[in-house]
Amino acid sequence: MGRAKLDPEKFLKDPPMIASFTSFHHSSITQPYEQASAGIRTLKQIDGTPGDRNPAPNAISMSTSQGQLDAVILTNPDQSNTVVQRLSKKSGEVVTSWLEVPQKSDWVPNMSGFEVSQSLIGLHGLALGVREGWTPGGLGIPNRSYENQIMSSAEAQNALMRAESVLAAYPIL
């Protein structure tokens, strides 16, 4: 079974990356999970194609219209995925994220992770959490939505070091 053909022009205009956590905030868990799953599939498809400057399997490094994208997709023993991604934007801002994407079963699972932005004004970190609530008249079925929680400076620095250590294990040649 061959790989699906990918449009290189689309890559450069719309980088195949996991969305910013700010787009997940107050969103139900279904859409971000589907978006992250589609992003993982796309990243796996472009691994090893022209434009990918990282020869390691499941590691992608490429230039996009937004800047340099570096990503590593790890498949865990339980078939969940961990995606570590860094986008070095042309503006000078660097956004690094770590996203745990559990394997889908009969229900949509909760994702977790963090996103750290580095710019001239410093470090800003967000932890991805899930808030559960009950809807009046919801027949006892809880609703879940993502909620970004601001990380302290120390938490953001530790999270960034964790992600950078994974990315450093897959250097660009």
N, C-alpha and C positions, 0 to 999 in steps of 0.2 A: 504494500500500500504506500503510495508516494505522498509527498507533502503537497498541500494545497498551494497554488500559485499565489504569491503575494505581490502587491503593487508597490515597488520601491518608492514611487512618488508619494503615495499615501503615507508611508513610514516617515518620510522627512517632514511632512506637513503636520501629521498627527501621530506623535510618538506612541508606540505600543506599551504604555506603562499603566500601572495601577493608579487609579485616580487619587487625587489629593484627599486626605482624610476630611478636610473641611467640606467636601461635597457629600460625605456620609452623615454629617451632623444632623440629627433629628430625622433621619431617613429610616423607614422600616428596614428590617434586615435583609429582605429579599433582593432588592435592586442592587445594593452594594456587593452582595455575595455573587450575583450573576455577573456584575461588571468585573469583579476581581477574577472570577473563573475564566471569563472571556479574555482578560488581560494575560493570564497565565498561559492559556492556549496560544495566544498570539506570540508571546515571548518565546515559547517553545518552538513555534513554527519558524521564527526568524533566526533561531540559534543555528550557527554554521552557514548561514546564507551570505552572499556578498554584502558587505557593509558591516557585518559583525566582525569586529577586530579582536574578539576574545576566542582563542581556539579551544578553551575548556568546554566540555559538555555542560549544558544548563547554565552557562554564563554568557551574558550578552553585553557588548560594549559597542555603541554606535553613536554617530553624530546625527542629531535631529534638528529641526527648525528651532526648537526651544533651547538646545544645548547638547551637552554630552550625557548620554544615558548609559548607566552601568547597572546591570541587574543580575542576580543569582537566584535560581529557583531550586530549592532543595525539596526532595520528596522524602517524607518521614516514613518510618516503619509502618505506621497506621494508614498510609496512603494519603495523609494530609500534606499540604504544601506550605513551605515557608518561603516568602519572597522578600529578598533584601534588595532595595533599589536606591540608586542615587542619581539625581538629575542635577547636573552642574549647568545652571542657566546662563545664557549669554549676558544677563544683567549682573552676574556675579553672585547671585543667591544660589545656595546649594541646598537641595531638599533630599533628605535621606529617610527612607521608611523601611519598616520591618512589619510584615503582615503575615499572620498565621491564618491559613485558610483550611479549616477542617473538611474532611471528605463529606459530601452530601449524602444524606440517607433519606428517610421518609419525611424529614422536615429540614428546613434550612437552618444550618448551625450558626452559632455566633462566631464571628471573626474577632481577632484581637491583634494588637500591635501598637506601634508608635510611629510618629513622624516628627523629624527634627529639621527645622529650617535654620540655616546659617546665613547671615547677611552682615552688612556693615554695622547694624544696630545690635548684633549679638545673636544668641541662640534662643530659639522658641520651640518648645516641644509640646506635642499633643499625644495623649494616650487614648486609644480607641476603647471605649467601654460600651456596655449594653445596658439600657434601662428597661425594666419590665414594668408594665402597668396593666390595669384592668379597665376595660371600656364598659361604661354602664350599658346594660342590655347586650353585652358581648357574649352571653351564654357561658360565662366562666372561662373563656379562652383568653389568656393573657396576650397583650400586644408587646412587641419588642421593638426598640429603636436604638440606633447608635447615638452615643453622646461622647463628644470629645472632652477630655479633661486636661486642663493645662498642667504641664509637668513643671516641677521646680527646676532651677538651673542645674543643680547637681544631678537630678534624675535625667534631664535632657543630655547632659554631658556623658553620663554612664551609658545611656541608650545609644548615643552616637558612637561611642567607642566600641560597643558590642556589634553594631552594624558594620562599622568600618573594618573590624577584624575579619568579618566574613568576606567582605568585598576584597580585602587585601589578599585573601587566600586564592583569588582568581585574577591574577594580574593580566593586564593587556600586554601583549608582546609587541 
